[in-house]
Amino acid sequence: MAAAKKKSSKKKPAKSSLQPLGDRIVVQREVSEDTTAGGIFLPTSAQNKPSRGTVVSIGDGKILADGTRGGLQLKPGDKVLFTSYGPDEIKFGDDELLLMREDDVLAVIE
């Protein structure tokens, strides 16, 4: 009989935060629909990536010509509509996040 292997009880490290620099923001993309309005199931390869999401964190702001820092209009928790070509997709822990400039945001959804 083979001896049962013991699983090592490694703790996951505490989740660290991702702090963007300058006028950049981090956005969590909304989950895409997996069925059409007619009830047809879409595999993940055929789903369109939504251009909507929630702001997770924001940078300090852009440095202006006079040397001061201009604040950002967005805040964490804002639901936004953004351009599809602007964000960089990054994997942070188990999450897939988007890193973009505040200028890439088209509108805040209220």
Order of alpha helices (4+ residues) and beta strands (2+ residues): beta-beta-beta-beta-beta-beta-beta-beta
